[in-house]
Amino acid sequence: MPVGCFVILLPTESDYKILGYYFKEGAPSFEITNDLFLRLNLDHSKNEYNLLKIKEIQIFSYIHKFKGKLARNASGLIVGLLLNQDDKPDKFRSSLKEATEAFEIPSLNILKKSKEEFEVVLRDVYLEHLEPLIDILQPGALKNSIINITKFMLSGGKNERKIAQSLLEKVENGEHNKISEYYNTAESAMKSLEYEKAAKFYTKAAEIAENLFIMDIATSLKEKGSFSQKIPDLSKERERIVQEARNALRSEDFHTAYTSYRRASEISKKLVQFDKEEEYRLKSKALEEFYKIDEKYRKNK
């Protein structure tokens, strides 16, 4: 389970500004230092998503580039999720992106909020978007979400009240349970590497969520479906590049070997497979050093 999060603003006229933190009870002490920001900023110059492992926590972060009026004062935000060592970052991919984009809503006016005011907003965004999707998709949690939506609708006009009544009937008939069932089927398919099947059931779950007016969940499920469809092609491309690196290494072409492993590392980041990202990054780094030494030796012969 996540233990907290943070938000860093990237102003146009200075390096960075920490907008705020949110920590769950019992979370380890944590703060953004200059060195940590430099690492995050450098990694995000290449990738939207990033994972850093620091002591007993993992930092899974996403960078969002501003558009419109906000872009006049800042280039964007980095939002980081603090995870325990046994948490799987890929589970939070879509929800982290949604949370980051939520801060751009004009009515929040985040650039003019004090740290204390912003941290109230951050807590709400965390609780709405960043709790694990599997928890949010439990039948009881789904039922409560839909009932809360109907409470708002029942205070509206005739059409809203009619929709609310229809939603309550669907809940009574157990329509929301299908979301949990389809999601679990999709997750099982992902573990079995059946990506097309996973995409199908993520999409079916998203359609039901949309019909039940739980739009944030529908968006998360759609994104997971879309992402699962990309996995086979990205995996094949990485496999081809890794083989290219191995062949280059056998031929003592160290330049091609280290650049190929670097490309494999970047694809692994897109796949949110950070164990592979680390493996190929370290191989690339070691081979790059070897290449530089080899080149220096050749020139001095």
C-alpha positions as CSV (number, residue, x, y, z in Angstrom):
1,M,0.0,0.0,0.0
2,P,1.2,3.5,-0.7
3,V,2.4,5.5,2.3
4,G,2.1,9.0,0.9
5,C,2.8,11.4,-2.0
6,F,4.3,14.8,-2.9
7,V,3.9,17.4,-5.6
8,I,6.8,19.5,-7.1
9,L,6.0,22.5,-9.2
10,L,8.4,23.3,-12.1
11,P,8.3,27.2,-12.3
12,T,9.6,28.9,-15.5
13,E,11.8,31.3,-13.5
14,S,13.3,28.9,-10.9
15,D,14.3,25.3,-10.4
16,Y,11.5,23.9,-8.4
17,K,9.0,24.5,-5.6
18,I,7.5,21.9,-3.3
19,L,3.8,22.5,-3.2
20,G,3.1,19.9,-0.5
21,Y,3.2,16.5,1.0
22,Y,0.6,14.0,2.2
23,F,1.6,11.1,4.5
24,K,-0.5,8.3,5.8
25,E,-0.2,7.4,9.5
26,G,3.0,5.5,10.2
27,A,4.8,6.7,7.0
28,P,8.6,7.0,7.3
29,S,10.1,10.5,7.4
30,F,10.7,11.9,3.9
31,E,11.6,15.2,2.2
32,I,12.6,16.3,-1.2
33,T,16.3,17.4,-1.1
34,N,18.1,19.3,-3.9
35,D,19.9,16.2,-4.9
36,L,16.7,14.1,-5.0
37,F,15.0,16.8,-7.1
38,L,18.0,16.8,-9.6
39,R,17.7,13.0,-10.0
40,L,14.0,13.2,-10.5
41,N,14.2,16.1,-13.0
42,L,17.0,14.4,-15.0
43,D,15.1,11.1,-15.2
44,H,11.9,12.9,-16.2
45,S,13.7,14.8,-19.0
46,K,13.6,11.4,-20.7
47,N,10.5,9.6,-19.4
48,E,7.0,10.4,-18.2
49,Y,7.2,7.7,-15.5
50,N,10.1,7.0,-13.2
51,L,11.0,4.8,-10.3
52,L,13.7,5.5,-7.7
53,K,14.5,3.2,-4.8
54,I,15.7,5.1,-1.6
55,K,16.3,3.2,1.6
56,E,13.0,1.5,2.6
57,I,10.8,3.2,0.1
58,Q,10.2,3.4,-3.7
59,I,9.3,6.7,-5.4
60,F,7.1,6.2,-8.4
61,S,6.6,9.5,-10.1
62,Y,4.9,11.0,-13.2
63,I,5.6,14.4,-14.9
64,H,2.7,16.4,-16.3
65,K,3.4,19.3,-18.7
66,F,1.0,22.3,-18.4
67,K,-0.9,23.8,-21.2
68,G,-2.8,27.1,-21.5
69,K,-2.6,29.8,-18.8
70,L,-0.7,27.7,-16.2
71,A,2.1,27.2,-18.7
72,R,2.9,30.9,-18.5
73,N,4.2,30.5,-14.9
74,A,5.3,26.9,-14.8
75,S,6.2,24.1,-17.2
76,G,4.4,21.4,-15.2
77,L,4.3,19.2,-12.1
78,I,6.1,16.1,-10.9
79,V,3.8,14.0,-8.6
80,G,5.5,11.2,-6.7
81,L,3.9,8.3,-4.9
82,L,5.7,6.8,-1.9
83,L,5.5,3.0,-2.0
84,N,6.7,0.2,0.2
85,Q,9.4,-2.1,-1.1
86,D,6.9,-4.9,-1.8
87,D,4.4,-2.6,-3.7
88,K,4.1,-3.1,-7.5
89,P,4.5,0.3,-9.2
90,D,2.6,-0.8,-12.4
91,K,-0.6,-1.0,-10.4
92,F,-0.5,2.7,-9.9
93,R,0.3,3.8,-13.5
94,S,-3.0,5.1,-14.6
95,S,-4.2,6.4,-11.2
96,L,-0.9,8.4,-10.8
97,K,-1.4,10.1,-14.2
98,E,-5.0,10.9,-13.4
99,A,-4.1,12.4,-10.0
100,T,-1.4,14.6,-11.7
101,E,-3.8,15.9,-14.3
102,A,-6.4,16.7,-11.7
103,F,-4.2,19.5,-10.3
104,E,-4.6,21.4,-13.6
105,I,-8.3,22.0,-13.0
106,P,-8.7,25.8,-13.1
107,S,-11.0,25.9,-10.1
108,L,-8.2,24.5,-7.8
109,N,-6.0,27.5,-8.6
110,I,-3.0,25.7,-7.2
111,L,-0.4,28.4,-8.0
112,K,-2.0,30.8,-5.6
113,K,-2.5,28.3,-2.7
114,S,-0.4,28.3,0.4
115,K,1.3,25.1,1.4
116,E,-1.3,24.4,4.0
117,E,-4.2,25.1,1.6
118,F,-2.6,22.9,-1.1
119,E,-2.0,20.0,1.2
120,V,-5.8,19.8,1.9
121,V,-6.3,19.5,-1.9
122,L,-3.5,17.0,-2.1
123,R,-5.1,14.8,0.6
124,D,-8.4,14.8,-1.3
125,V,-6.7,13.9,-4.6
126,Y,-4.7,11.2,-3.0
127,L,-7.8,9.6,-1.4
128,E,-9.8,9.9,-4.6
129,H,-7.2,8.8,-7.1
130,L,-4.1,7.1,-5.6
131,E,-5.5,4.4,-3.4
132,P,-5.0,1.0,-5.1
133,L,-7.5,0.4,-7.9
134,I,-8.1,-3.1,-6.6
135,D,-9.4,-1.7,-3.3
136,I,-11.6,0.8,-5.1
137,L,-13.1,-1.9,-7.2
138,Q,-14.3,-4.1,-4.3
139,P,-18.1,-4.5,-4.6
140,G,-18.7,-2.7,-1.4
141,A,-16.5,0.3,-2.3
142,L,-18.2,0.5,-5.8
143,K,-21.6,0.4,-4.2
144,N,-20.7,3.3,-1.9
145,S,-19.3,5.3,-4.7
146,I,-22.4,5.0,-6.8
147,I,-24.7,5.7,-3.9
148,N,-22.8,8.9,-3.2
149,I,-23.2,9.9,-6.8
150,T,-27.0,9.4,-6.6
151,K,-27.2,11.5,-3.4
152,F,-25.9,14.4,-5.5
153,M,-28.2,13.7,-8.4
154,L,-31.3,13.4,-6.2
155,S,-30.9,17.1,-5.2
156,G,-30.9,18.1,-8.9
157,G,-33.6,18.4,-11.6
158,K,-36.1,15.8,-12.8
159,N,-33.8,14.2,-15.3
160,E,-31.0,13.8,-12.7
161,R,-33.4,12.3,-10.2
162,K,-34.5,9.8,-12.9
163,I,-30.9,8.8,-13.6
164,A,-30.3,8.5,-9.8
165,Q,-33.2,6.1,-9.4
166,S,-32.0,4.0,-12.4
167,L,-28.6,3.8,-10.8
168,L,-30.0,2.7,-7.5
169,E,-32.0,-0.1,-9.3
170,K,-28.8,-1.2,-11.1
171,V,-26.9,-1.4,-7.8
172,E,-29.7,-3.4,-6.2
173,N,-29.5,-5.8,-9.2
174,G,-25.8,-6.2,-8.5
175,E,-24.7,-4.6,-11.8
176,H,-21.6,-3.1,-10.1
177,N,-20.4,-6.6,-9.1
178,K,-19.6,-7.2,-12.8
179,I,-16.9,-4.5,-12.7
180,S,-15.0,-6.4,-10.0
181,E,-15.5,-9.7,-11.8
182,Y,-14.3,-8.4,-15.1
183,Y,-11.4,-6.6,-13.5
184,N,-10.2,-9.7,-11.7
185,T,-10.5,-11.7,-14.9
186,A,-8.4,-9.1,-16.7
187,E,-5.7,-9.1,-13.9
188,S,-5.6,-12.9,-14.1
189,A,-5.2,-12.7,-17.9
190,M,-2.3,-10.2,-17.5
191,K,-0.5,-12.6,-15.1
192,S,-1.0,-15.4,-17.8
193,L,0.4,-13.0,-20.5
194,E,-3.0,-13.1,-22.3
195,Y,-2.9,-9.5,-23.2
196,E,-5.8,-9.4,-25.7
197,K,-8.1,-11.1,-23.2
198,A,-7.0,-8.7,-20.5
199,A,-7.7,-5.7,-22.8
200,K,-11.2,-7.1,-23.6
201,F,-12.2,-7.5,-19.9
202,Y,-10.7,-4.2,-18.8
203,T,-12.8,-2.6,-21.5
204,K,-15.9,-4.4,-20.5
205,A,-15.4,-3.3,-16.9
206,A,-14.9,0.2,-18.1
207,E,-18.1,0.2,-20.1
208,I,-20.1,-0.9,-17.1
209,A,-18.4,1.7,-14.9
210,E,-19.2,4.4,-17.4
211,N,-22.9,3.3,-17.4
212,L,-22.9,3.6,-13.6
213,F,-21.5,7.1,-13.8
214,I,-18.2,6.3,-12.0
215,M,-16.2,8.0,-14.6
216,D,-12.8,8.2,-12.9
217,I,-12.8,4.4,-12.5
218,A,-14.0,4.0,-16.1
219,T,-11.1,6.1,-17.3
220,S,-8.5,4.1,-15.3
221,L,-9.9,0.8,-16.7
222,K,-9.8,2.1,-20.3
223,E,-6.2,3.2,-19.9
224,K,-5.3,-0.2,-18.5
225,G,-7.0,-1.9,-21.4
226,S,-5.2,0.4,-23.9
227,F,-1.8,-0.2,-22.2
228,S,-2.2,-4.0,-22.1
229,Q,-2.7,-4.0,-25.9
230,K,0.7,-2.3,-26.3
231,I,2.6,-4.7,-24.2
232,P,3.1,-7.5,-26.9
233,D,4.6,-5.1,-29.5
234,L,6.8,-3.3,-26.9
235,S,8.0,-6.7,-25.5
236,K,8.9,-8.0,-29.0
237,E,10.7,-4.8,-29.8
238,R,12.7,-5.0,-26.5
239,E,13.5,-8.7,-27.2
240,R,14.8,-7.8,-30.6
241,I,17.0,-5.0,-29.2
242,V,18.4,-7.2,-26.4
243,Q,19.3,-9.8,-29.0
244,E,21.0,-7.0,-31.0
245,A,23.0,-6.0,-28.0
246,R,24.1,-9.6,-27.3
247,N,25.2,-10.1,-30.9
248,A,27.1,-6.8,-30.8
249,L,28.8,-8.0,-27.6
250,R,29.9,-11.3,-29.2
251,S,31.4,-9.2,-32.1
252,E,33.1,-6.9,-29.6
253,D,31.1,-4.0,-30.9
254,F,30.8,-2.3,-27.5
255,H,29.2,0.9,-28.8
256,T,26.3,-0.9,-30.4
257,A,26.0,-3.1,-27.3
258,Y,25.7,-0.4,-24.7
259,T,23.4,1.8,-26.9
260,S,21.1,-1.2,-27.5
261,Y,20.9,-2.1,-23.8
262,R,20.1,1.6,-23.1
263,R,17.2,1.4,-25.6
264,A,16.0,-1.8,-24.0
265,S,16.1,-0.1,-20.6
266,E,13.9,2.8,-21.9
267,I,11.4,0.4,-23.4
268,S,11.3,-1.4,-20.0
269,K,10.3,1.9,-18.4
270,K,7.4,2.3,-20.8
271,L,6.3,-1.2,-19.8
272,V,6.7,-0.2,-16.1
273,Q,9.0,-3.2,-15.6
274,F,11.5,-1.5,-13.4
275,D,13.5,-4.7,-12.6
276,K,14.3,-5.1,-16.3
277,E,14.9,-1.3,-16.6
278,E,17.5,-1.5,-13.9
279,E,19.1,-4.7,-15.4
280,Y,19.5,-3.2,-18.9
281,R,20.5,0.2,-17.6
282,L,23.4,-1.3,-15.5
283,K,24.6,-3.4,-18.4
284,S,24.5,-0.3,-20.6
285,K,26.4,1.7,-18.1
286,A,29.1,-0.9,-17.6
287,L,29.6,-1.5,-21.3
288,E,29.7,2.2,-22.0
289,E,32.6,2.6,-19.5
290,F,34.3,-0.4,-21.1
291,Y,33.8,1.1,-24.6
292,K,35.4,4.4,-23.5
293,I,38.4,2.6,-22.0
294,D,38.7,0.5,-25.1
295,E,38.6,3.6,-27.4
296,K,41.2,5.3,-25.3
297,Y,43.5,2.3,-25.5
298,R,43.1,2.0,-29.3
299,K,44.0,5.7,-29.7
300,N,47.1,5.4,-27.6
301,K,48.4,2.3,-29.5
